[in-house]
């Protein structure tokens, strides 16, 4: 089956225009719930900051031109009749912009400049370029005119309030002009173009096409969202900088511009078959910031590592799947390193998060679980919940396998024994014969909820007794809407259509449950969950989460773990179908 050609159109209102490695994108989204009329250069160094406003101008009047915006992975265009402006990435820190018939006004997004905030603007006597220096990002943005002319400059060297910027227009009868826009630190050599504009666009097109072929070589017209999912990952990847120690896929180049310490697992798994080195970087990055207690940080971004919360220990589950998806086995050096890191992360939960005399660990807040406001935590935020024990059992199981492979038989027996003991405690203390319950870690009665979180022990798959896994499957099926798994049962009085983890469909819950159901012998239900989630993404894109009753995308609309989950589920479905055809042919 022939793959569709790379280069899907997309809306910049949903997905920023950016490129692999870049720390900035072009978007009208300036912050959560904040959209501008015009596109902006938005940087993610030192946080999310709109730096430059890009305004197309009518050449005759000099006023803002009404244009249509079209974006593909290699080219962003503003068009008005026969006039247009095109923008393409020459490198991760440089874009080229050319226009015909339209002019371009580039101004500082911040109107005020104080001693501690805003953007200073000046003309550099060294290279004659115009430069914006941003307090918020700590970077400079240089505009070099390659053809055309600077028709107007406003606010150069001005302090206080006021507009700062320049207007670029054509100098000749052809109505054409071109500029380069760079993001850099303190200084660099005067800009000199390395290629003509068409070659820049073609190089960007090839770069994305190669990435799409790596991560989704199986794609076809039956997986219509695969290339856009690949673009979401490709364009959200940044180069190492600041506290980001490796090439990193941010959760988004909107406001969710961090790497959280469970989100990264899904990106690693999606990248593993075709881009194993980058996949390993995604898995390893939070471990680069593991603290002395063994805890992983809550999140990592350019200039901030947060430890006030943690995230659930799904890393053993992830590593098990990652090793199966990687095209080559990990080296012994990598295995030894990750064994030590995973052991310290596991021991954190068994010591710092297990009360004296307790068998089961606890969360200190819903944020620790990744399901921040799930109704499981309504009776008590500091809570012993069944999902935590379940994923920790899988982590201990993977540690035992690693220890055996590395020649540590005593460790292997100890880790396997701890996993078995934890599972006994989980069933004895939190299973009531019909459902799993949670209880306050500081003492109190066990309570049920209508949250899908209480059903997450299905991740244990065939480790669970048949009656338990079958009852969990029944309850999971009751959460399945036409669009996917609602995180709060729709009949619950606590259900909210846009309630974060109190109703909407989320990618990670979908992937974890789909996998657990397969291993529990409920492949038909797993197939249905996969099919509905894939159809949801193909209709509603790669939002952070989705309304469970309408399928509408919610919150951040360019979320990488959603795109990764689509790629994983689509790939696995493709391979299952191919295997079924092969088996039928042989039979």
C-alpha angles and dihedrals in degrees: 000000000000118000119234113253115266121253112075119190115242140177116256087211087069105027126028119236107242143126140239110287098012123128093205138056139188112246145134089227107098100169140337108314090359120113127168130212090235133049117258138197100245119193127201098200110116088003133315111318133167104222109169132027115215114205123180112219134208104243093217100048104022088227127126109286123224105236141169115237121217125181134190125167092270105032139038117195139187111199135186116173105304094343124092150165120212128196127190136167114251090181136345091277101034134064127187119215125191132177141192121193093351127080126215130227114201115191138164110268090220113071096197130061118199130170088268108028144035134043127296117211129201145148112250114228091204099064102005089239124136114242135195116203113201123206092195098055097028089226139109128237116205125197114201118185111222097176135357124036143278102249099181138012122193130187100003109173089356121147127204124021126350145087118293123193152079140258121225121201139160120284098198142045092270090072092225133135138162137198138180121223118199135186113207144144120249108329144339139177117287110280117263120179115243095196141009117267096260090054090051091054092046092050090052091048091052092047093055093041090055091049092049090050090051099049100033111023088146094060120126140157086286089066099049095167097050097095094045089049088052090050092052089056095040095049094044094056117107133193120249109280137144109347093346100101099186140024100293137196105220116213086244143339086232118075095304088075100149141090108243118200098251102027089067091063094068093048090051092052094049092050097042102090097048106021105030098165094054090043091055089049090054092050094045102044100086089045088060085069098042109142130225092269091058094251122140117225121258090237145349128209139154098291106007140061114185125203101170090104134017131210131239118284098248090137096101090053088047095048091050091054093038092057090053092049098046112097092224130033118259116258120254088248091057092045093051091048096048092043090059093045095046091047092054091047091050094047090052088064094044094051114019092037101039117081119226109283093008122127097199128058124232142214120236093210139359088257089068089062094050087237091094103184101017113151089242086081097050095095092046134354092206096063146158105227131181096233092062094054090046097054091041090055089055090049092052089047091054091046089054091052092048092048091052092049092048093050099255100128096166091053090047092054092044094050093045090049092051090050091052093047091049091052092051089052092047092055095039097047107030108026114085097184094267107042145357117264134197129219138194111269090220093056134285144112125312113253136192125221137191091240121123085224089078089060096052094101084085083087085080088071113177092006087078122083111258096249091052096048092045093051091047090051090053092051093046090052088056089060092054113109124180087273103041146282115343110215090216119037107258091231092056117111086227095056114124123184091218096022099127102228093002097082118335125108115254130194100225094052088049094052096044094048094043090054094045092050091053091052089045092057097256099116095148093059090043089053091052093049091049093048094049094048092048091050089048092055092045089055104032104026128227105318123163087251140343139232102258094214101042104023092232115155114246138199117347107022099200103054116161099206088057091051090046092050090052090051092049095048093043092049093048092047090050092051093046090053092047091050091049091052091048092050091048091050092051092047 
